[in-house]
Amino acid sequence: MKRILFWTVVVVGVAAIVFLAARPQPLEVEVVRCVRGTAEAFITEEAETRLDDDYVIAMPVTGRLLRIDLKEGAQVEKGSEIARLDTFERDEQLKRLEAREREIRALIVGVDEAKPKADDIKAAELAVQEAKLRHQSAKKSLEATQINYRQEEKLFKRKETLLAKGSIPEADFIEAERRYLMLKTKCDEALLNEGAARKLLEQAEVKLRRLRDSKDDNEFQRAAHQARIEQIAADKAVVRDELRKSVIKAPVSGPVLEKYQESEQVLTAGTPLLKIGDLNSLRIESDILSEEVGRVKVGQPVETFGPAVGEKPVTGKVVRIYPSGFEKISSLGIEQQRVKVIVAFDDGAPRLRPGVRLDIKIITGRRKNALLIPERALFKMSDQWHVFVVRDGMARRTPVKIGLRNDEQVEITAGLQAGDLVIPNPPQDLEDGAKVAATVGGD
């Protein structure tokens, strides 16, 4: 009897062991809690710094340019000397004018004892003839400059219209604008020269008329001498202004982008010398995929990353989206349609040079106090987003609605609650209702 009982116990034990071994074991899975936080949707892309504004430095006056030692790429500071003209001739001219002024002042001392002579009248007549020639020359120069300016103005306005339509590159518009502004400056100078020449002619005619009408009027002589002193003073002011302009200074701080002249040579006013970029106009240019650029809007915040920026991201915002796209070959050799987007820095441009490569993140959407789960927990079934939620030791396939989404997190707008446990990277063979052993991990 005892033997039978013993074997009965053995058989029951073995059966129990076989049953337990054959029973399905719970699947071990890692779960993550649904939490509330800030949801973001963004686009990441490579980018490069560039300058929006540059300045072409030209010869301010005609003269001999001394050698320019600056090289392309050199950094200059606003107000620093970048080029210089030889001033010997103007220095000597100023000395002659000062000597002439002293001579005339000496003549004024004896004006009461002197009377106008034939030579004085002859000199005044010659001065009038010379002033007329100068005025005629200045007037012709003004007319020619105005004709060129009006033609260039029409061309500039036409290219401005074409640029707005996207029919020409921006570089063509910038070149047309440079020529237009240069001719405008020349036109203004020619107008000033014509006015100065006309004024000198009027003074010479007044002097001659008074000499003829007042040969015996000593006070008129005094006035005539004084007029000549005023004329000399005007000539001295012109020479001093040209001497001041002989030291050419940088209008902005930035790099030398182009160098048009180098060796010592005589050049006319307006000849381009250097092109300097304005670092305050430093912008970021990025080529965004055409299928993503629809999410980008002017004013959206941008974070900038990269070795050139440092550990802390630099913030900015989208300031321009180009109206048309272009084709670009990716690093993998794939032809892509892209659109240029321009980003400006928030707190002024950091100390970066143009042409520096960066990574940017354009924030296309942001919502606080959103319900968040890892993006890798999502999967689609029958055109509906689902996640696996662990409840009572079982994996439950749960339909959800999503909001903002990025590569790491996704906003859940319906289907889940804060604290729910979801399975990131659910196995392909995981079924609804499967028993699981959950381990809470990070997100």
For each residue, the residues with C-beta under 8 A, 3 or more apart:
1: 4 5
2: 5 6
3: 6 7
4: 1 7 8
5: 1 2 8 9
6: 2 3 9 10
7: 3 4 10 11
8: 4 5 11 12
9: 5 6 12 13
10: 6 7 13 14
11: 7 8 14 15
12: 8 9 15 16
13: 9 10 16 17
14: 10 11 17 18
15: 11 12 18 19
16: 12 13 19 20
17: 13 14 20 21
18: 14 15 21 22
19: 15 16 22 23
20: 16 17 23
21: 17 18
22: 18 19
23: 19 20
24: 435
25:
26: 393 435 436 437
27: 395 427 430 434 435 436 437
28: 436 437 439
29: 390 395 423 426 427 430 436 437 438 439
30: 423 424 438 439 440 441
31: 390 421 422 423 424 438 439 440 441
32: 373 374 377 421 422 423 424 440 441 442 443
33: 418 419 420 421 422 440 443
34: 371 372 373 412 416 417 418 419 420 421 422
35: 371 372 418 443
36: 369 370 371 372 418
37: 369 370 372 409
38: 366 367 368 369 370
39: 365 366 367 370 372 403 404 409 410 411
40: 363 365 366 404 406 409
41: 295 363 364 365 366 404 405 406
42: 361 362 363 364 365 406
43: 288 292 295 296 361 362 364
44: 359 360 361 362 407
45: 286 287 288 289 359 360 362
46: 286 357 358 359 360
47: 284 285 286 304 343 357 358 359 360
48: 284 285 286 355 356 357 358
49: 282 283 284 285 352 353 354 355 356 358
50: 282 283 284 285 354 355
51: 54 254 257 277 278 279 281 282 283 354
52: 278 281 282 283 342
53: 252 277 278 280 281
54: 51 254 257 275 276 277 278
55: 251 252 275 276 277 278
56: 178 182 272 274 275
57: 82 83 248 250 251 272 273 274 275 276
58: 182 269 270 271 272 273
59: 62 63 65 85 267 268 269 270 271 273
60: 242 245 246 248 269
61: 85 242 245 246 269
62: 59 266 267 268 269
63: 59 85 86 89 90 242 246 266 267
64: 85 86 264 265 266 267
65: 59 68 83 84 85 86 261 264 265 266 267 273
66: 83 84 85 86 264
67: 262 263 264
68: 65 82 83 259 261 262 273 274
69:
70: 74 76 82 83 256 259 274
71: 74 256 259
72: 256 257 258 259
73: 255 256
74: 70 71 255 256
75: 253 254 255 256
76: 70 80 82 250 253 254 255 256 276
77: 80 250 253
78: 250 251 252 253
79: 249 250
80: 76 77 249 250
81: 84 247 248 249
82: 57 68 70 76 248 249 250 256 274 276
83: 57 65 66 68 70 248 273 274
84: 65 66 81 246 247 248
85: 59 61 63 64 65 66 245 246 247 248
86: 63 64 65 66 89 246 264
87: 90 91 243 246
88: 91 92
89: 63 86 92 93
90: 63 87 93 94 239 242 243 246
91: 87 88 94 95 243
92: 88 89 95 96
93: 89 90 96 97 239
94: 90 91 97 98 236 239 240 243
95: 91 92 98 99
96: 92 93 99 100
97: 93 94 100 101 232 235 236 239
98: 94 95 101 102 236
99: 95 96 102 103
100: 96 97 103 104 232
101: 97 98 104 105 229 232 233 236
102: 98 99 105 106
103: 99 100 106 107
104: 100 101 107 108 225 228 229 232
105: 101 102 108 109 225 229
106: 102 103 109 110
107: 103 104 110 111 114 225
108: 104 105 111 222 225 226
109: 105 106
110: 106 107 113 114
111: 107 108 114 218 219 221 222 225
112: 218
113: 110
114: 107 110 111 218 221
115: 215 216 218 221
116: 120 121 211 214 215 216 220 221
117: 120 121
118: 121 122
119: 122 123
120: 116 117 123 124 211
121: 116 117 118 124 125 208 211 212
122: 118 119 125 126
123: 119 120 126 127
124: 120 121 127 128 204 207 208 211 224
125: 121 122 128 129 208
126: 122 123 129 130
127: 123 124 130 131 204 207 208
128: 124 125 131 132 201 204 205 208
129: 125 126 132 133
130: 126 127 133 134 204
131: 127 128 134 135 197 200 201 203 204 205
132: 128 129 135 136 201
133: 129 130 136 137
134: 130 131 137 138 197 200 201
135: 131 132 138 139 194 197 198 200 201
136: 132 133 139 140
137: 133 134 140 141 197
138: 134 135 141 142 190 193 194 196 197 198
139: 135 136 142 143 194 197
140: 136 137 143 144
141: 137 138 144 145 190 193 194
142: 138 139 145 146 187 190 191 193 194
143: 139 140 146 147
144: 140 141 147 148
145: 141 142 148 149 183 186 187 190
146: 142 143 149 150 187 190
147: 143 144 150 151
148: 144 145 151 152 183
149: 145 146 152 153 183 184 186 187
150: 146 147 153 154
151: 147 148 154 155
152: 148 149 155 156 176 179 180 183
153: 149 150 156 157 180 183 184
154: 150 151 157 158
155: 151 152 158 159 176 180
156: 152 153 159 160 176 177 179 180
157: 153 154 160 161
158: 154 155 161 162
159: 155 156 162 163 168 172 173 176
160: 156 157 163 164 173 176 177
161: 157 158 164 165
162: 158 159 165 167 168 173
163: 159 160 166 167 168 170 172 173
164: 160 161
165: 161 162
166: 163 322 323 324
167: 162 163
168: 159 162 163 172 173
169: 172 173
170: 163 173 174
171: 174 175
172: 159 163 168 169 175 176
173: 159 160 162 163 168 169 170 176 177
174: 170 171 177 178
175: 171 172 178 179
176: 152 155 156 159 160 172 173 179 180
177: 156 160 173 174 180 181
178: 56 174 175 181 182
179: 152 156 175 176 182 183
180: 152 153 155 156 176 177 183 184
181: 177 178 184 185
182: 56 58 178 179 185 186 270
183: 145 148 149 152 153 179 180 186 187
184: 149 153 180 181 187 188
185: 181 182 188 189 270
186: 145 149 182 183 189 190 269 270
187: 142 145 146 149 183 184 190 191
188: 184 185 191 192
189: 185 186 192 193 269
190: 138 141 142 145 146 186 187 193 194
191: 142 187 188 194 195
192: 188 189 195 196
193: 138 141 142 189 190 196 197
194: 135 138 139 141 142 190 191 197 198
195: 191 192 198 199
196: 138 192 193 199 200 234
197: 131 134 135 137 138 139 193 194 200 201
198: 135 138 194 195 201 202
199: 195 196 202 203
200: 131 134 135 196 197 203 204 231 234
201: 128 131 132 134 135 197 198 204 205
202: 198 199 205 206
203: 131 199 200 206 207 227 230 231
204: 124 127 128 130 131 200 201 207 208
205: 128 131 201 202 208 209
206: 202 203 209 210 227
207: 124 127 203 204 210 211 224 227 228
208: 121 124 125 127 128 204 205 211 212
209: 205 206 212 213
210: 206 207 213 214 217 220 223 224
211: 116 120 121 124 207 208 214 215 220 224
212: 121 208 209 215
213: 209 210
214: 116 210 211 217 220
215: 115 116 211 212
216: 115 116
217: 210 214 220 221
218: 111 112 114 115 221 222
219: 111 222 223
220: 116 210 211 214 217 223 224
221: 111 114 115 116 217 218 224 225
222: 108 111 218 219 225 226
223: 210 219 220 226 227
224: 124 207 210 211 220 221 227 228
225: 104 105 107 108 111 221 222 228 229
226: 108 222 223 229 230
227: 203 206 207 223 224 230 231
228: 104 207 224 225 231 232
229: 101 104 105 225 226 232 233
230: 203 226 227 233 234
231: 200 203 227 228 234 235
232: 97 100 101 104 228 229 235 236
233: 101 229 230 236 237
234: 196 200 230 231 237 238
235: 97 231 232 238 239
236: 94 97 98 101 232 233 239 240
237: 233 234 240 241
238: 234 235 241 242
239: 90 93 94 97 235 236 242 243
240: 94 236 237 243 244
241: 237 238 244 245
242: 60 61 63 90 238 239 245 246
243: 87 90 91 94 239 240 246
244: 240 241 247
245: 60 61 85 241 242 248
246: 60 61 63 84 85 86 87 90 242 243
247: 81 84 85 244
248: 57 60 81 82 83 84 85 245 273
249: 79 80 81 82
250: 57 76 77 78 79 80 82 253 254 276
251: 55 57 78 276
252: 53 55 78 276 277 278 279 280
253: 75 76 77 78 250 278 279 280
254: 51 54 75 76 250 276 277 278 279
255: 73 74 75 76 276 277 279 353 354
256: 70 71 72 73 74 75 76 82 259 274 275 276
257: 51 54 72 275 276 277
258: 72 274 275
259: 68 70 71 72 256 262 273 274 275
260: 271 272 273 274 275
261: 65 68 265 267 271 272 273 274
262: 67 68 259
263: 67
264: 64 65 66 67 86
265: 64 65 261
266: 62 63 64 65
267: 59 62 63 64 65 261 271
268: 59 62 271
269: 58 59 60 61 62 186 189
270: 58 59 182 185 186
271: 58 59 260 261 267 268
272: 56 57 58 260 261 275
273: 57 58 59 65 68 83 248 259 260 261
274: 56 57 68 70 82 83 256 258 259 260 261
275: 54 55 56 57 256 257 258 259 260 272
276: 54 55 57 76 82 250 251 252 254 255 256 257
277: 51 53 54 55 252 254 255 257 281 354
278: 51 52 53 54 55 252 253 254 281
279: 51 252 253 254 255 282 349
280: 53 252 253 348 349
281: 51 52 53 277 278 349
282: 49 50 51 52 279 345 349 350 352 354
283: 49 50 51 52 319 342 343 344 345
284: 47 48 49 50 302 304 316 342 343 344 345 358 360
285: 47 48 49 50 340 341 342 343
286: 45 46 47 48 340 341 343 360
287: 45 328 338 339 340 341
288: 43 45 292 293 296 338 339 340 341 362
289: 45 292 293 336 337 338
290: 293 325 336 337 338 339
291: 294
292: 43 288 289 295 296
293: 288 289 290 296 321 325 338 339 341
294: 291
295: 41 43 292 364 365
296: 43 288 292 293 300 318 321 341 362 364
297: 300 318 321 364
298: 318 319 320 321
299: 317 318
300: 296 297 317 318 362 363 364
301: 315 316 317 362 363 366
302: 284 315 316 317 318 343 360 361 362 363
303: 313 314 315 316 360 361 363
304: 47 284 309 313 314 315 316 343 345 358 359 360 361
305: 309 313 358 359 360 361
306: 309 356 357 358 359
307: 310
308: 352 356 357 358
309: 304 305 306 312 313 314 350 352 358
310: 307
311:
312: 309
313: 303 304 305 309
314: 303 304 309 345 346 350
315: 301 302 303 304 345 346 347
316: 284 301 302 303 304 343 344 345 346
317: 299 300 301 302 343 344 346
318: 296 297 298 299 300 302 321 341 342 343 362
319: 283 298 342 343 344
320: 298 341 342
321: 293 296 297 298 318 339 340 341 342
322: 166 325 339 340 341 342
323: 166
324: 166 339
325: 290 293 322 337 338 339
326: 337 338 339 340
327: 335 336 337 338
328: 287 335 336 337 338
329: 333 334 335 336
330: 333 334 335 336
331:
332:
333: 329 330
334: 329 330
335: 327 328 329 330
336: 289 290 327 328 329 330
337: 289 290 325 326 327 328
338: 287 288 289 290 293 325 326 327 328
339: 287 288 290 293 321 322 324 325 326
340: 285 286 287 288 321 322 326
341: 285 286 287 288 293 296 318 320 321 322 362
342: 52 283 284 285 318 319 320 321 322
343: 47 283 284 285 286 302 304 316 317 318 319 360 362
344: 283 284 316 317 319
345: 282 283 284 304 314 315 316 348 349 350
346: 314 315 316 317
347: 315
348: 280 345
349: 279 280 281 282 345 352
350: 282 309 314 345
351:
352: 49 282 308 309 349 356
353: 49 255 356
354: 49 50 51 255 277 282
355: 48 49 50
356: 48 49 306 308 352 353
357: 46 47 48 306 308
358: 46 47 48 49 284 304 305 306 308 309
359: 44 45 46 47 304 305 306
360: 44 45 46 47 284 286 302 303 304 305 343
361: 42 43 44 302 303 304 305
362: 42 43 44 45 288 296 300 301 302 318 341 343
363: 40 41 42 300 301 302 303 366
364: 41 42 43 295 296 297 300
365: 39 40 41 42 295 404
366: 38 39 40 41 301 363 404
367: 38 39 370 403 404 411
368: 38
369: 36 37 38
370: 36 37 38 39 367 403 404 411
371: 34 35 36 411 412 413 416 417 418
372: 34 35 36 37 39 409 410 411 412 443
373: 32 34 377 378 387 409 410 412 416 422 424 443
374: 32 377 408 409 410 422 424 443
375: 378 405 406 407 408 409 410
376: 424 425
377: 32 373 374 387 388 410 422 423 424 425 426
378: 373 375 385 386 387 400 402 410
379: 385 386 387 426
380: 383 384 385 386
381: 384 386 397
382:
383: 380
384: 380 381 399
385: 378 379 380 399 400 401 402
386: 378 379 380 381 397 398 399 400
387: 373 377 378 379 397 398 400 415 416 422 423 426
388: 377 395 396 397 398 422 423 426 430
389: 395 396 398 416 420 421 422 423
390: 29 31 393 394 395 396 421 422 423 436 438
391: 394 396 421
392:
393: 26 390 435 436 437 438
394: 390 391 433 434 435 436
395: 27 29 388 389 390 423 426 430 431 432 433 434 435 436
396: 388 389 390 391 432 433
397: 381 386 387 388 432
398: 386 387 388 389 415 416
399: 384 385 386 415
400: 378 385 386 387 412 414 415 416
401: 385 412 413 414 415
402: 378 385 405 410 411 412 413
403: 39 367 370 410 411 412 413
404: 39 40 41 365 366 367 370 410 411
405: 41 375 402 409 410 411
406: 40 41 42 375 409 410
407: 44 375
408: 374 375
409: 37 39 40 372 373 374 375 405 406 443
410: 39 372 373 374 375 377 378 402 403 404 405 406
411: 39 367 370 371 372 402 403 404 405
412: 34 371 372 373 400 401 402 403 415 416
413: 371 401 402 403
414: 400 401
415: 387 398 399 400 401 412
416: 34 371 373 387 389 398 400 412 420 422
417: 34 371 420
418: 33 34 35 36 371
419: 33 34
420: 33 34 389 416 417
421: 31 32 33 34 389 390 391 438 440
422: 31 32 33 34 373 374 377 387 388 389 390 416
423: 29 30 31 32 377 387 388 389 390 395 426 430 436 438
424: 30 31 32 373 374 376 377 443
425: 376 377
426: 29 377 379 387 388 395 423 430
427: 27 29 430
428:
429:
430: 27 29 388 395 423 426 427 434
431: 395 434
432: 395 396 397
433: 394 395 396
434: 27 394 395 430 431
435: 24 26 27 393 394 395
436: 26 27 28 29 390 393 394 395 423
437: 26 27 28 29 393
438: 29 30 31 390 393 421 423
439: 28 29 30 31
440: 30 31 32 33 421
441: 30 31 32
442: 32
443: 32 33 35 372 373 374 409 424
